[in-house]
Amino acid sequence: MLFLLFLPCFCSGQPAPPPLRFSVFLDPSNMAYLRWDHDEQEMMSFELQVRTTGWVAFGFSPHGELPGSDIVIGGVFPNGSIYFSDYYVVDEETLEEDDSQDYQLLSVTENETSTTMLFKQHLWTCDPKDLDITMDTARLVTAFGPDDTVQFFKGQRFSKSLFLMRYRAPSDSTGPKTFFTYDLRLDNFAVPVEETKYACTFIPLPMVKQKHHIYKFEPVITPHNISLVHHILVYACGNASVLPTGIDNCYGANPDFSLCSQVLVGWAVGGETYQFPDEAAISIGTPWDPQYIRLEIHYSNFDLLPGLIDSSGVRIYYTPELRKYDVGVLQTGIFTFPVHFIPPGAESYRSYGLCNSSQFDEMNGMLVPDLHVFAYLLHTHLSGRGVKAAQYWNGEQLGIICEDSKYDFRLQEIRDMKEILIIKPGDEILVECNFQTLDRSGITFGGPSTMNEMCLAFLFYYPRNNISSCMGYPDVLYIAHVLKQEASDAVEAVMAIDFVDWDNETVKIAEKAAKEAEQVVMIKTINELQRNETGLIRDISIPERAACHNISGYLSVSGLRATANLRLTAAGTSESSTTKETASLPLLSLTQLVFAWLVLASEYGK
C-alpha cells in the first residue's frame, strides 16, 4: 500500500497540459459541454462535462446511426472509485467492450452537479472497431444517465455533427483596436409560401474615405426563422454595373438580379462567425474595390408556412487597421445547370466540375499572383455525401486541396487549411461530389432549389485578383448518346435522359460517361466578362495515410484504464438474465498499480 501513497506525488509532478482551444455544447439544452484540441503527435484530447452525477458516454458514429459506433463510458461511484472503458455498438440493442482499449484516461471527476471526463486518443488507431478522426465531418454521440447503473440504450442521448480538425481558434486571431460594424440585411421581407425562394437585393457597402479591411463577419438571422434560412451569399458588384432596385427572385425573369458573381463572404446552415487570419482581409474604400454588393438569401420553406417576415443577413466588421493582403474568393465546382444530373436510386454517384486556370492572366488584365489558399467552404444540397477538390499541374496531380467524405448538409462552414496551399495560374482544380439518391424516384437536376443539387467549393485566398468563378460542366449530349438516347442538342439531351430506365447498371454507365465527357469550363470576372475553355476529367489519387498507432494495453498512471466493479445492465433485464448489453469492467488491481509505479520510477530515473 505504500506504493499507492506515493503515486499522487508522481502525478502532481507532471506539467499541466495545455488548455484545449475548441469548445461546443453537444445538445440543445446545454447539458453536455465538450472541449477538445489536437497536437502534432496526431493525438486528440477531449474534456467532456455533463450535468449528471451518473454515467456518461461519448463517441463517434459512422454516419449518425448507432450500429458501428465507437463509444467510451465512464463515471465516478459514490465511494469515489472510477470506471472508464472503450466500447462499440454492435446493433440497436447490443453494446460490447472493445478488446483493444485505445482511449487514454487522464481523469474522471464529479461534483454536486456534473461529471467530467478528460481523455485522449490517436487520430488513427490500429483497431478496426475504432472510427478514425479525419478531415471529414464527425458524427458525435453523447449519452448519460442519472446514476452509475449504465443503461446506454435507455439514457438520454444526443448526436451532433462537428468538424474536429480545426487549426485556428478565435483566440488565435488578433482583433483591431478600432473597428465598426455594418449590416447587409433584408428589411422585413415577406417570405413567399414556396418550398424554395432565392431573394436578392443590392446594398451599398460602408462609405469610407480611405481603405479599410473587413476582418470578420457573422450571420444575423431573424430568430424565429433559423430553420428557414438555408444560405446567405454576399457578391461584389463591378463599379460599372447598372443595378436594379428592390427585392426580387435572384434567378427569375429579371436577369439583372443575378448580376455580380464574385463572392465576398458566405454563410450556410451550421456556419458561425468567421474571422480572417491576421495577414489578410477584404478591402473596401479604394477605387478598385466594390461599392455595392448583391445580397442573396436562400429560403427553404418546406412546411409552406404563411405570414413569415424576415430581416436576415450578414454583419461585417471593418477597420482602418490594415492587413498585409487583400482577400479574394474563387468559386469552383460544377456550373449550376440542369446539364448536371444525378440518377435516382444511386447508392453512390460521382459528379465532376473542372477549372482550367490557363486564361486567368489574360482575363484578369495583368499577371495573376499565386493564390495562397487559407480556407474553404464546401456546398451541396440534400443528396450530397462528399466533396473533394484536387489540384493538377501539367496533367499531374499535386495533391488534395480540401475534402469531406462525410459531408453533412446541416453543417456548412468555412474551414481553415492546416497550411497555406499555393495555386499557380495554369493549374487545374477538379471538384468531385458524391451523391446518394436511394430515396428518390426521379432524376435530380442541378439547380437552385434545395431539392435540386449543387457541387461547389469556395476557395478563400490572397492576394485578390479579378477572377470570380471558374466552373465546369460535362457535355450532356455525349452522355445521352452513351445511354442510347436520341438527341441533337443539349436541351434535347437533358429531356431524353429523363426517359432512361434507371438501375444499378445504367447509373454506373452514366457516371462513367459524365467523367469521360469533355468539360466546358466557364471563367468569369468581377465585371461579368466570361470565357469558355474545355478540358478533361483526370483521376483523383488519394495519398497514403501515416501509420496507425496501436496503443492497446498502454499503461501509465495518467493513462490507465481505471475501472471498477460495474455491470452494464440492459433495459428490461434482471441481474441473473443473459443480456447482450452486459459487460463487466475489471477492478484496477494492486498488481497493475505497482507495475505502473515501477514504470514511472524507471522513467524518472533516466
C-alpha positions, 0 to 999 in steps of 0.5 A: 500500500505504500506504493499507492501513497506515493503515486499522487506525488508522481502525478502532481509532478507532471506539467499541466497540459495545455488548455484545449482551444475548441469548445461546443455544447453537444445538445440543445439544452446545454447539458453536455459541454465538450472541449477538445484540441489536437497536437502534432503527435496526431493525438486528440484530447477531449474534456467532456462535462455533463450535468449528471452525477451518473454515467456518461458516454461519448463517441463517434458514429459512422454516419449518425446511426448507432450500429458501428459506433465507437463509444467510451463510458465512464463515471465516478461511484459514490465511494469515489472509485472510477470506471472508464472503458472503450466500447462499440455498438454492435446493433440497436440493442447490443453494446460490447467492450472493445478488446483493444482499449485505445482511449487514454484516461487522464481523469474522471471527476464529479461534483454536486452537479456534473461529471467530467471526463478528460481523455485522449486518443490517436487520430488513427488507431490500429483497431478496426472497431475504432472510427478514425478522426479525419478531415471529414465531418464527425458524427458525435454521440453523447449519452448519460444517465442519472446514476452509475447503473449504465443503461446506454440504450435507455439514457438520454442521448444526443448526436451532433455533427462537428468538424474536429480538425480545426487549426485556428481558434478565435483566440488565435486571431488578433482583433483591431483596436478600432473597428465598426460594424455594418449590416447587409440585411433584408428589411422585413421581407415577406417570405413567399409560401414556396418550398424554395425562394432565392431573394436578392437585393443590392446594398451599398457597402460602408462609405469610407474615405480611405481603405479599410479591411473587413476582418470578420463577419457573422450571420444575423438571422431573424430568430424565429426563422433559423430553420428557414434560412438555408444560405446567405451569399454576399457578391461584389458588384463591378463599379460599372454595373447598372443595378436594379432596385428592390427585392426580387427572385435572384434567378427569375425573369429579371436577369439583372438580379443575378448580376455580380458573381464574385463572392465576398463572404458566405454563410450556410446552415451550421456556419458561425462567425468567421474571422480572417487570419491576421495577414489578410482581409477584404478591402473596401474604400479604394477605387478598385474595390466594390461599392455595392454588393448583391445580397442573396438569401436562400429560403427553404420553406418546406412546411409552406408556412404563411405570414413569415417576415424576415430581416436576415443577413450578414454583419461585417466588421471593418477597420482602418487597421490594415492587413498585409493582403487583400482577400479574394474568393474563387468559386469552383465546382460544377456550373449550376445547370440542369446539364448536371444530373444525378440518377435516382436510386444511386447508392453512390454517384460521382459528379465532376466540375473542372477549372482550367486556370490557363486564361486567368492572366489574360482575363484578369488584365495583368499577371495573376499572383499565386493564390495562397489558399487559407480556407474553404467552404464546401456546398451541396444540397440534400443528396450530397455525401462528399466533396473533394477538390484536387489540384493538377499541374501539367496533367499531374496531380499535386495533391488534395486541396480540401475534402469531406467524405462525410459531408453533412448538409446541416453543417456548412462552414468555412474551414481553415487549411492546416497550411497555406496551399499555393495555386499557380495560374495554369493549374487545374482544380477538379471538384468531385461530389458524391451523391446518394439518391436511394430515396428518390424516384426521379432524376435530380437536376442541378439547380437552385432549389434545395431539392435540386443539387449543387457541387461547389467549393469556395476557395478563400485566398490572397492576394485578390485578383479579378477572377470570380468563378471558374466552373465546369460542366460535362457535355450532356449530349455525349452522355445521352448518346452513351445511354442510347438516347436520341438527341441533337442538342443539349436541351434535347439531351437533358429531356431524353435522359429523363426517359432512361430506365434507371438501375444499378447498371445504367447509373454506373454507365452514366457516371462513367460517361459524365467523367469521360465527357469533355468539360466546358469550363466557364471563367468569369470576372468581377465585371461579368466578362466570361470565357469558355475553355474545355478540358478533361476529367483526370483521376483523383489519387488519394495519398497514403495515410501515416501509420496507425498507432496501436496503443492497446494495453498502454499503461501509465498512471495518467493513462490507465484504464481505471475501472471498477466493479460495474455491470452494464445492465440492459433495459428490461433485464434482471441481474441473473438474465443473459443480456447482450448489453452486459459487460463487466469492467475489471477492478484496477488491481494492486498488481497493475498499480505497482507495475505502473509505479515501477514504470514511472520510477524507471522513467524518472530515473533516466 
